[in-house]
Amino acid sequence: MADITIRVNGTGVPLSVDPRTSLLDLLRERLGLTGTKKGCDHGQCGACTVLIDGRRANACLALAVAQDGSDVTTVEGLASAGGDLHPLQAAFIERDAFQCGYCTPGQLCSAAGMLAEGGPSAVTADLSEDPALVPEEIRERMSGNLCRCGAYVNIVAAIADVAGSAARAGAEAGTSAGARARPGAREGTR
């Protein structure tokens, strides 16, 4: 057993864990945070996506012991402390961006991480620029998150709504046109 402390959704959690325990199993089985879903358990579907130190990661592939000292955010931690929905959560509801809902927590966390990332992707025409998050860019950046129900059109629209709001807020605050304020997550939209 290894003694670790992980900050989960803003709260430090001291734990004694088997070094073979995945972060996914720790979150679901030990901490009762069942919003993070076990899909393929091989890092291929994105249902288990969480944010580790602000970057999206597949919790099924991350060992819990390796997260000692890390800040982990699950879908349960996206909402504000006051209970207000994260802008992405509100946009998913507004755009009806889910059907069965199984992939939704991973989609939300991935989208939150994606919005915080900068730089070009595989579909960016000019690799020297930080491109606008148009639907093609969003689909590429969310390609690691799968939706069996096929709600991709609405998922992309919901993320675009939030990306557009963040870009408008940044422009109004006087940031350059190339810079974006992005909340953060990753999603599969192909």
Backbone as CSV, one residue per row, in Angstrom:
resi,resn,N_x,N_y,N_z,CA_x,CA_y,CA_z,C_x,C_y,C_z
1,MET,0.840,-1.182,0.000,0.000,0.000,0.000,0.887,1.248,0.000
2,ALA,0.380,2.287,-0.654,1.110,3.545,-0.720,0.211,4.644,-0.167
3,ASP,0.796,5.514,0.626,0.056,6.643,1.179,0.210,7.835,0.246
4,ILE,-0.927,8.379,-0.179,-0.930,9.514,-1.093,-1.978,10.523,-0.639
5,THR,-1.861,11.725,-1.158,-2.902,12.741,-0.969,-3.207,13.335,-2.335
6,ILE,-4.473,13.254,-2.693,-4.943,13.811,-3.965,-5.982,14.871,-3.634
7,ARG,-5.905,15.981,-4.316,-6.925,17.021,-4.161,-8.005,16.726,-5.194
8,VAL,-9.177,16.312,-4.745,-10.274,15.936,-5.633,-11.378,16.965,-5.521
9,ASN,-11.657,17.613,-6.626,-12.707,18.641,-6.682,-12.528,19.689,-5.588
10,GLY,-11.260,20.054,-5.348,-10.962,21.121,-4.404,-10.733,20.690,-2.974
11,THR,-10.860,19.399,-2.683,-10.687,18.909,-1.315,-9.539,17.910,-1.259
12,GLY,-8.591,18.130,-0.356,-7.483,17.205,-0.170,-7.977,15.906,0.440
13,VAL,-7.585,14.777,-0.169,-8.026,13.466,0.296,-6.803,12.587,0.535
14,PRO,-6.467,12.325,1.824,-5.370,11.391,2.100,-5.875,9.951,1.961
15,LEU,-5.100,9.121,1.290,-5.516,7.751,1.013,-4.350,6.789,1.124
16,SER,-4.677,5.565,1.387,-3.719,4.474,1.302,-4.220,3.583,0.171
17,VAL,-3.438,3.458,-0.901,-3.906,2.750,-2.087,-2.938,1.664,-2.531
18,ASP,-3.489,0.644,-3.138,-2.698,-0.391,-3.791,-2.059,0.268,-5.012
19,PRO,-0.786,0.096,-5.235,-0.116,0.758,-6.366,-0.696,0.400,-7.731
20,ARG,-1.484,-0.670,-7.817,-2.078,-1.099,-9.085,-3.446,-0.465,-9.345
21,THR,-3.973,0.302,-8.405,-5.306,0.882,-8.534,-5.313,2.029,-9.536
22,SER,-6.260,1.965,-10.460,-6.392,3.066,-11.428,-7.084,4.244,-10.751
23,LEU,-6.858,5.425,-11.281,-7.540,6.612,-10.774,-9.045,6.449,-10.934
24,LEU,-9.478,5.842,-12.025,-10.905,5.606,-12.256,-11.509,4.767,-11.136
25,ASP,-10.872,3.656,-10.804,-11.402,2.795,-9.742,-11.365,3.504,-8.390
26,LEU,-10.333,4.288,-8.150,-10.259,5.040,-6.897,-11.431,6.021,-6.798
27,LEU,-11.672,6.770,-7.870,-12.748,7.759,-7.862,-14.110,7.101,-7.667
28,ARG,-14.369,6.049,-8.404,-15.690,5.411,-8.370,-15.890,4.532,-7.136
29,GLU,-14.934,3.660,-6.874,-15.120,2.650,-5.827,-14.786,3.144,-4.422
30,ARG,-13.736,3.915,-4.298,-13.321,4.376,-2.965,-13.958,5.703,-2.574
31,LEU,-14.080,6.622,-3.554,-14.570,7.964,-3.232,-16.035,8.178,-3.601
32,GLY,-16.648,7.215,-4.260,-18.071,7.311,-4.593,-18.415,8.356,-5.632
33,LEU,-17.450,8.786,-6.429,-17.681,9.782,-7.477,-17.999,9.030,-8.774
34,THR,-19.243,8.618,-8.895,-19.649,7.751,-9.992,-19.983,8.503,-11.278
35,GLY,-19.815,9.815,-11.294,-20.005,10.569,-12.524,-18.989,10.169,-13.574
36,THR,-17.777,9.865,-13.146,-16.742,9.391,-14.051,-17.085,7.957,-14.418
37,LYS,-17.286,7.698,-15.696,-17.792,6.398,-16.146,-16.682,5.456,-16.591
38,LYS,-16.920,4.167,-16.353,-16.033,3.131,-16.870,-16.651,2.640,-18.160
39,GLY,-15.991,2.937,-19.258,-16.483,2.522,-20.569,-15.678,1.340,-21.054
40,CYS,-14.637,1.612,-21.808,-13.834,0.549,-22.403,-12.750,0.041,-21.461
41,ASP,-12.343,0.865,-20.495,-11.248,0.554,-19.567,-9.910,0.361,-20.293
42,HIS,-9.808,0.939,-21.502,-8.580,0.851,-22.297,-8.159,2.203,-22.876
43,GLY,-8.769,3.305,-22.423,-8.398,4.632,-22.897,-8.853,4.959,-24.295
44,GLN,-9.871,4.264,-24.804,-10.286,4.471,-26.181,-11.620,5.182,-26.342
45,CYS,-12.416,5.310,-25.268,-13.761,5.874,-25.449,-13.923,7.258,-24.816
46,GLY,-13.125,7.604,-23.833,-13.195,8.915,-23.208,-14.249,9.070,-22.126
47,ALA,-15.016,8.026,-21.819,-16.065,8.138,-20.801,-15.492,8.447,-19.418
48,CYS,-14.242,8.113,-19.195,-13.615,8.319,-17.886,-12.783,9.596,-17.814
49,THR,-12.905,10.478,-18.794,-12.068,11.680,-18.836,-12.287,12.556,-17.608
50,VAL,-11.191,12.943,-16.979,-11.167,13.880,-15.858,-10.074,14.897,-16.159
51,LEU,-9.985,15.904,-15.328,-8.899,16.877,-15.441,-7.895,16.602,-14.331
52,ILE,-6.649,16.427,-14.706,-5.565,16.258,-13.736,-4.674,17.474,-13.883
53,ASP,-4.619,18.276,-12.835,-3.887,19.544,-12.860,-4.303,20.385,-14.072
54,GLY,-5.614,20.360,-14.372,-6.177,21.176,-15.436,-6.102,20.592,-16.827
55,ARG,-5.425,19.455,-16.968,-5.281,18.831,-18.287,-6.139,17.580,-18.337
56,ARG,-6.787,17.366,-19.456,-7.650,16.201,-19.576,-6.844,14.908,-19.647
57,ALA,-7.409,13.871,-19.018,-6.738,12.575,-18.974,-7.776,11.469,-18.832
58,ASN,-7.441,10.310,-19.362,-8.293,9.141,-19.190,-7.966,8.525,-17.827
59,ALA,-8.926,8.555,-16.919,-8.705,8.055,-15.562,-8.459,6.551,-15.532
60,CYS,-8.926,5.825,-16.547,-8.706,4.382,-16.571,-7.242,4.036,-16.828
61,LEU,-6.502,4.948,-17.439,-5.089,4.708,-17.747,-4.129,5.317,-16.726
62,ALA,-4.647,6.119,-15.817,-3.796,6.798,-14.827,-3.790,6.009,-13.532
63,LEU,-2.616,5.710,-13.043,-2.524,5.037,-11.741,-2.775,6.060,-10.639
64,ALA,-3.562,5.671,-9.667,-3.881,6.567,-8.554,-2.622,6.983,-7.816
65,VAL,-1.706,6.063,-7.606,-0.489,6.360,-6.850,0.355,7.433,-7.543
66,ALA,0.272,7.513,-8.851,1.036,8.511,-9.608,0.426,9.901,-9.495
67,GLN,-0.760,10.012,-8.917,-1.435,11.303,-8.803,-1.201,11.963,-7.453
68,ASP,-0.305,11.423,-6.650,0.001,12.017,-5.352,0.360,13.493,-5.530
69,GLY,-0.369,14.356,-4.845,-0.138,15.790,-4.925,-0.856,16.470,-6.084
70,SER,-1.546,15.718,-6.900,-2.253,16.286,-8.056,-3.612,16.835,-7.673
71,ASP,-4.110,17.711,-8.541,-5.448,18.280,-8.407,-6.313,17.616,-9.475
72,VAL,-7.294,16.815,-9.036,-8.156,16.074,-9.953,-9.547,16.690,-9.918
73,THR,-10.082,16.997,-11.098,-11.441,17.521,-11.207,-12.276,16.522,-11.997
74,THR,-13.384,16.097,-11.391,-14.334,15.213,-12.056,-15.531,16.049,-12.486
75,VAL,-16.483,15.427,-13.142,-17.679,16.148,-13.563,-18.401,16.745,-12.357
76,GLU,-18.326,16.083,-11.221,-18.966,16.607,-10.014,-18.330,17.912,-9.552
77,GLY,-17.085,18.154,-9.937,-16.372,19.350,-9.527,-16.426,20.496,-10.523
78,LEU,-17.103,20.310,-11.646,-17.171,21.386,-12.643,-18.064,22.537,-12.210
79,ALA,-19.156,22.224,-11.519,-20.076,23.273,-11.068,-19.381,24.144,-10.024
80,SER,-19.842,25.360,-9.852,-19.251,26.264,-8.869,-19.593,25.798,-7.464
81,ALA,-18.854,26.299,-6.499,-19.108,25.953,-5.092,-20.518,26.346,-4.667
82,GLY,-21.056,27.372,-5.308,-22.413,27.812,-5.001,-23.484,26.968,-5.681
83,GLY,-23.054,25.990,-6.478,-24.002,25.111,-7.137,-24.400,25.541,-8.535
84,ASP,-23.854,26.679,-9.009,-24.155,27.113,-10.374,-23.482,26.168,-11.365
85,LEU,-24.194,25.816,-12.404,-23.636,24.940,-13.417,-22.451,25.594,-14.114
86,HIS,-21.496,24.778,-14.516,-20.406,25.235,-15.367,-21.036,25.665,-16.692
87,PRO,-20.504,26.673,-17.372,-21.072,27.091,-18.654,-21.260,25.938,-19.650
88,LEU,-20.349,24.973,-19.632,-20.500,23.826,-20.530,-21.710,22.976,-20.137
89,GLN,-21.912,22.769,-18.845,-23.072,22.000,-18.403,-24.366,22.684,-18.840
90,ALA,-24.423,23.989,-18.658,-25.614,24.743,-19.067,-25.806,24.669,-20.586
91,ALA,-24.721,24.757,-21.341,-24.815,24.692,-22.804,-25.243,23.307,-23.268
92,PHE,-24.774,22.249,-22.597,-25.195,20.894,-22.959,-26.700,20.736,-22.742
93,ILE,-27.212,21.308,-21.674,-28.652,21.238,-21.421,-29.404,22.051,-22.472
94,GLU,-28.938,23.268,-22.707,-29.598,24.154,-23.675,-29.627,23.545,-25.079
95,ARG,-28.528,22.914,-25.480,-28.407,22.359,-26.833,-28.859,20.897,-26.921
96,ASP,-29.320,20.320,-25.802,-29.731,18.916,-25.773,-28.597,18.045,-26.319
97,ALA,-27.414,18.244,-25.743,-26.194,17.612,-26.242,-25.921,16.255,-25.598
98,PHE,-26.954,15.541,-25.294,-26.800,14.187,-24.752,-28.082,13.416,-24.988
99,GLN,-27.959,12.105,-25.043,-29.151,11.272,-25.144,-29.176,10.341,-23.942
100,CYS,-28.412,9.260,-23.976,-28.421,8.360,-22.813,-27.661,8.978,-21.650
101,GLY,-26.695,9.843,-21.948,-25.947,10.539,-20.911,-24.716,9.818,-20.396
102,TYR,-24.453,8.610,-20.851,-23.315,7.853,-20.317,-21.983,8.542,-20.599
103,CYS,-21.826,9.070,-21.791,-20.559,9.704,-22.162,-20.468,11.157,-21.704
104,THR,-21.578,11.727,-21.269,-21.645,13.159,-20.988,-20.611,13.641,-19.969
105,PRO,-20.392,12.952,-18.834,-19.371,13.444,-17.898,-17.983,13.545,-18.526
106,GLY,-17.602,12.527,-19.302,-16.311,12.568,-19.982,-16.267,13.642,-21.046
107,GLN,-17.377,13.818,-21.748,-17.457,14.864,-22.766,-17.277,16.238,-22.119
108,LEU,-17.949,16.451,-20.999,-17.869,17.750,-20.311,-16.457,18.027,-19.809
109,CYS,-15.852,17.046,-19.162,-14.487,17.251,-18.653,-13.505,17.444,-19.804
110,SER,-13.685,16.682,-20.866,-12.816,16.831,-22.018,-12.975,18.215,-22.646
111,ALA,-14.212,18.651,-22.779,-14.468,19.971,-23.366,-13.865,21.062,-22.495
112,ALA,-13.987,20.924,-21.184,-13.412,21.921,-20.272,-11.897,21.985,-20.441
113,GLY,-11.253,20.851,-20.543,-9.808,20.816,-20.767,-9.426,21.352,-22.129
114,MET,-10.207,20.988,-23.140,-9.934,21.427,-24.499,-10.022,22.935,-24.625
115,LEU,-10.993,23.526,-23.970,-11.145,24.975,-24.047,-9.962,25.709,-23.411
116,ALA,-9.288,25.068,-22.479,-8.139,25.686,-21.810,-6.844,25.510,-22.596
117,GLU,-6.859,24.610,-23.551,-5.657,24.350,-24.344,-5.523,25.386,-25.455
118,GLY,-4.328,25.630,-25.854,-4.086,26.540,-26.964,-3.338,25.837,-28.066
119,GLY,-3.094,26.562,-29.113,-2.286,26.045,-30.201,-3.073,25.328,-31.266
120,PRO,-2.367,24.953,-32.330,-3.009,24.320,-33.469,-3.322,22.845,-33.217
121,SER,-4.185,22.294,-34.080,-4.491,20.869,-34.038,-4.134,20.272,-35.399
122,ALA,-4.489,19.037,-35.613,-4.195,18.367,-36.881,-4.959,18.962,-38.052
123,VAL,-6.045,19.688,-37.786,-6.832,20.272,-38.879,-6.609,21.773,-39.048
124,THR,-5.720,22.353,-38.259,-5.444,23.779,-38.354,-4.643,24.073,-39.613
125,ALA,-5.124,25.016,-40.423,-4.462,25.353,-41.687,-3.116,26.049,-41.455
126,ASP,-3.081,27.037,-40.559,-1.862,27.795,-40.286,-1.349,27.400,-38.915
127,LEU,-0.294,26.609,-38.891,0.224,26.069,-37.633,0.902,27.113,-36.744
128,SER,1.055,28.323,-37.254,1.676,29.377,-36.453,0.645,30.163,-35.655
129,GLU,-0.641,29.851,-35.833,-1.702,30.596,-35.155,-2.462,29.717,-34.168
130,ASP,-3.088,30.388,-33.226,-4.017,29.746,-32.300,-5.390,29.896,-32.954
131,PRO,-5.920,28.839,-33.566,-7.126,28.980,-34.378,-8.393,29.198,-33.558
132,ALA,-9.389,29.756,-34.210,-10.716,29.880,-33.605,-11.297,28.481,-33.452
133,LEU,-12.091,28.298,-32.432,-12.687,26.983,-32.203,-13.969,26.836,-33.029
134,VAL,-13.761,26.690,-34.310,-14.862,26.427,-35.236,-15.211,24.946,-35.135
135,PRO,-16.371,24.540,-35.646,-16.774,23.132,-35.502,-15.728,22.108,-35.931
136,GLU,-15.013,22.346,-37.024,-13.985,21.399,-37.463,-12.892,21.239,-36.396
137,GLU,-12.454,22.342,-35.806,-11.443,22.285,-34.738,-11.995,21.556,-33.513
138,ILE,-13.216,21.860,-33.137,-13.819,21.216,-31.968,-13.916,19.712,-32.193
139,ARG,-14.394,19.293,-33.359,-14.506,17.857,-33.656,-13.154,17.166,-33.548
140,GLU,-12.122,17.781,-34.107,-10.784,17.190,-34.039,-10.292,17.078,-32.595
141,ARG,-10.464,18.128,-31.837,-9.951,18.164,-30.468,-10.743,17.270,-29.522
142,MET,-11.977,16.963,-29.867,-12.817,16.112,-29.032,-12.878,14.680,-29.545
143,SER,-12.059,14.342,-30.519,-12.151,13.046,-31.184,-11.858,11.858,-30.269
144,GLY,-11.294,12.067,-29.114,-11.024,10.974,-28.183,-12.207,10.599,-27.318
145,ASN,-13.318,11.295,-27.454,-14.525,11.005,-26.669,-15.623,10.527,-27.604
146,LEU,-16.082,9.317,-27.382,-17.092,8.719,-28.237,-18.477,8.822,-27.615
147,CYS,-19.479,8.976,-28.489,-20.884,9.000,-28.072,-21.610,7.928,-28.862
148,ARG,-22.070,6.893,-28.188,-22.761,5.803,-28.875,-24.112,6.235,-29.425
149,CYS,-24.701,7.278,-28.865,-26.015,7.745,-29.311,-25.912,8.673,-30.520
150,GLY,-24.735,9.176,-30.810,-24.549,10.043,-31.966,-24.996,11.476,-31.753
151,ALA,-24.849,12.013,-30.551,-25.266,13.390,-30.246,-24.197,14.413,-30.614
152,TYR,-23.280,14.049,-31.490,-22.136,14.896,-31.799,-22.497,16.289,-32.298
153,VAL,-23.498,16.402,-33.141,-23.860,17.710,-33.693,-24.200,18.678,-32.566
154,ASN,-24.975,18.229,-31.598,-25.358,19.098,-30.489,-24.210,19.310,-29.506
155,ILE,-23.349,18.311,-29.355,-22.171,18.453,-28.485,-21.266,19.550,-29.047
156,VAL,-20.996,19.489,-30.343,-20.146,20.501,-30.985,-20.784,21.879,-30.846
157,ALA,-22.083,21.963,-31.054,-22.779,23.257,-30.951,-22.693,23.814,-29.537
158,ALA,-22.845,22.964,-28.522,-22.767,23.424,-27.133,-21.366,23.944,-26.806
159,ILE,-20.349,23.217,-27.240,-18.966,23.653,-26.992,-18.686,24.952,-27.741
160,ALA,-19.164,25.042,-28.974,-18.966,26.267,-29.765,-19.630,27.462,-29.090
161,ASP,-20.801,27.249,-28.495,-21.463,28.335,-27.765,-20.569,28.863,-26.650
162,VAL,-19.993,27.946,-25.873,-19.146,28.350,-24.747,-17.837,28.947,-25.250
163,ALA,-17.246,28.350,-26.281,-16.003,28.887,-26.847,-16.235,30.288,-27.390
164,GLY,-17.367,30.503,-28.037,-17.703,31.827,-28.564,-17.907,32.828,-27.458
165,SER,-18.563,32.428,-26.380,-18.772,33.321,-25.239,-17.452,33.697,-24.600
166,ALA,-16.548,32.704,-24.467,-15.245,32.980,-23.861,-14.428,33.908,-24.750
167,ALA,-14.490,33.695,-26.071,-13.744,34.560,-27.001,-14.295,35.985,-26.962
168,ARG,-15.642,36.097,-26.925,-16.245,37.435,-26.849,-15.862,38.126,-25.546
169,ALA,-15.865,37.381,-24.439,-15.510,37.966,-23.141,-14.058,38.434,-23.155
170,GLY,-13.166,37.638,-23.775,-11.768,38.025,-23.872,-11.582,39.265,-24.718
171,ALA,-12.324,39.357,-25.822,-12.234,40.530,-26.701,-12.739,41.776,-25.984
172,GLU,-13.817,41.616,-25.235,-14.361,42.754,-24.491,-13.414,43.201,-23.384
173,ALA,-12.612,42.259,-22.878,-11.663,42.591,-21.817,-10.369,43.170,-22.385
174,GLY,-10.276,43.213,-23.726,-9.112,43.840,-24.351,-7.990,42.887,-24.703
175,THR,-8.256,41.571,-24.763,-7.210,40.634,-25.155,-7.084,40.654,-26.660
176,SER,-5.967,40.140,-27.155,-5.751,40.127,-28.599,-6.721,39.159,-29.265
177,ALA,-6.930,39.349,-30.546,-7.881,38.513,-31.294,-7.449,37.056,-31.311
178,GLY,-6.163,36.801,-31.245,-5.682,35.418,-31.277,-5.789,34.722,-29.942
179,ALA,-5.931,35.469,-28.869,-5.986,34.848,-27.542,-7.419,34.518,-27.185
180,ARG,-7.588,33.410,-26.483,-8.918,32.987,-26.050,-8.878,32.656,-24.579
181,ALA,-9.909,33.063,-23.870,-10.102,32.586,-22.504,-10.871,31.292,-22.633
182,ARG,-10.303,30.193,-22.139,-10.962,28.914,-22.327,-11.094,28.188,-20.999
183,PRO,-12.302,27.693,-20.665,-12.523,26.952,-19.439,-11.788,25.617,-19.414
184,GLY,-11.982,24.653,-20.343,-11.237,23.429,-20.462,-12.004,22.097,-20.535
185,ALA,-11.773,21.033,-21.568,-12.229,19.633,-21.690,-11.980,19.004,-23.044
186,ARG,-12.170,17.716,-23.238,-11.903,16.997,-24.489,-13.088,16.108,-24.857
187,GLU,-13.459,16.030,-26.139,-14.644,15.252,-26.535,-14.487,14.574,-27.880
188,GLY,-15.206,13.523,-28.106,-15.207,12.812,-29.376,-16.380,13.254,-30.199
189,THR,-16.107,13.770,-31.359,-17.207,14.332,-32.125,-17.153,13.906,-33.588
190,ARG,-16.739,12.720,-33.846,-16.675,12.286,-35.249,-17.778,11.330,-35.530
